[in-house]
């Protein structure tokens, strides 16, 4: 069973989360302690040591409503969501080992919120999947984590889905389950699970391998 680790500096729902093997981060969200106002707070914990979260800095603007995230051992990336009151295509990043504010990285291919949260990434590339604009999306975007720039199209999910979770393994592989055949360099196995498909919640686990 889980045991108590500590407390966050805010009470964020619909936030973004990511980590490397030393630090774990929560960014933005709707802060229940502030009447569910959108937050720009970036906070972190040191994973090997129990304790409360510590302030890291601020996002470039408030973000909530399920922005997506990705990370390498060096950088954390936050993308999309509701940014300053509107669905956004903006991507920003932090340098994990330091403290400080978010910095502009580039743009997603489509402005959207309610994306998959968690990290589906290799050590070099990050994926941002699903979401909502006026309708549910099947979009998967990819960025090169080390180099600021706009996201490019990676392929499509098997279904148009939103508000799921994502994670990855450390095994190099190629995409198979989705309708994409050109991504042998995409990196690790990526898993997307617990999504909402056109208003119906799913127990499916879907894989990009």
N, C-alpha and C positions, 0 to 999 in steps of 0.2 A: 504494500500500500504506500501511497504518497505520504511524506512527512513535511512538516512546515519548514520552509526555506527562509522566508522573510516577507517583506511587503514592498509593493511598488510605491512610487512617489505620488501617483495619481490612481484613479480607479477607471482605467480606460476600457471601454468596449469598442468593438469594430476597429481595432488598431492593427498595426503592422508589427511583425516580430521576425527576428533573424538572429544568427549567432555565428561565431567561429568556435574553435574548441576551447576558448578561454573566457570570452565575454558573450552574454546574451542580452539582446536589446528588445525594447518595446518602444514604438514610435507612434505619436499621434493618438487617435481614438476619440470617442465621445466620453468625456470624463464625468462619471456619475457624481463625484464629489463637487462638481461645479455645475450641477443642473444639466448634465449631459451636453455641455458645450463642447464644440470641437477643439481639440488640443494640438499644439505644436511641440509638445515636450518629447524629447528623446531621453530615455533612461536606460541604465544597464546594470547587470549583475555580473559578478565574477563567478563563473560556473563552479569551479572546484571548492568554493568557500561559501557556506551559508551566510546570509545577511540581507539587509534591505537593499533595494535598488538605489542607485546614485544618479543624480542629474548629469547628463552628458552634454546637452546643448539643446538647440531648437531646430525644428524643420524650417524650411524657407517660408512655409505658410502652414496654417492648420490643415490637418488631414484626418478624415474619419471615413466611415462607411466602406470598410474593407479595402484599403490600399494593399497592393501586393508587395512582395519583398524578395530579395535575393542577396546572396553574400558569397564572398570568398574568404580566405584567411585574413585579407587585408582590408577589403571594402564591404560595407553594407549598402544596399540600394533599396529605395522606397519608390513605388511607382503607382500612379493613378489614384483611385479613390475620389472622395469628395474633398477638393482642395480649395480652401477659402470660400466655401459655399457653392462650388460648382463642380460637376464631374470633370476630371482632369486627365490630360495626357502627360503631365509633367513627371519626370524622373529626377530624383536627387540622390546624393550619396554622402556617406561619412567615411572617415578613416577610422577603423575599429580600434586600433591601439592607442589613439589619442582621445581627447575630448574636443568638442567644438560643434558648430552649427552645420546643418546640411548645405550642400553645394549643388548647383544645377548640373545635371548629367546629360539630359537630352529629353526626347519625347517618345511616348508610346506611339504605335501606329494608329490607335483609336483611343479617344478619351473615354474612360469608363470607370465605374466603381463596382463594388461587390465582386471583386476578383478572388481567385484562389490565394489563400494566405499560407505562410510557411515558405520554405525554400526548396525549389526544384532547380538545381544548379550543378555544374561541374566546378572545378577550380578556376575555370576561365570564362564560362558562359552562364547566364542566368535566364530563366524562362518566366514569363508572366502570362497566365492563362485565364480564359473565361471572362465573365463580367457582364455588366448591363449598361446599355445606353437607353434608347427607347424600347429595345428588345434585348433578349439574352443573346450572348455572343459565343461563338466557338473558336475565337481567335487565340493563337499562341504567338507571343512575341519573344524575341531573343535579343540580348545585348552581350557585348564583350565587356566583362566586368572591369577590366583594367583600363579601358579606354572610354572616356566620355564620348557620347554620341547618341543618335537616335536609334530606337529599336527597329528591327527588321522582322519581316514575317518568317515564322518558323514552320508553320503548318496549321492544321485545324484539329481541335478536339473531335472525338467521335460524336459528341452531342453539344448543343449550345447549353452551357451550364454556368452556375455562379455560386458564390459563397461556400466553396469547399475548402479543403486543406491540401497542402502539398508537402512532399518531402523527397529526399533522394538518397540513394546508396552511394557507395564509393566505387562502383564497378563501371569501367568504360564499356559502352555498348552502343547500339544503333536503334533507331525508332522502329517499332513494328506494329503496335496495336492501332495507332492512329493512321489517318490517310496521308502520311508523309513518308517519302522515300529517299530524301536527300540530306539526311541529317546525321550521317555516320560520325561526324566530328562533334556532335552535340554534347557528348560527355557522359555523365552518369545516368543510371536508371532513375527516372522520375516517376513518382506516384502521386495521383490526384484522387482524393476520396471524400466521401460524405457530402457530395454536392447537391445543389438544387437544380432539377431539370424541369423547366417550364412550370414551376410552382409546386412540384412534387419532390420531396426529399428522398435521397437515394442512399443505399448502403453499399454501393458499388465501389470497388477499388480499381482504378484505371492506371495503366502503365505506359510510359514512354521508355522503351529500352533500346 
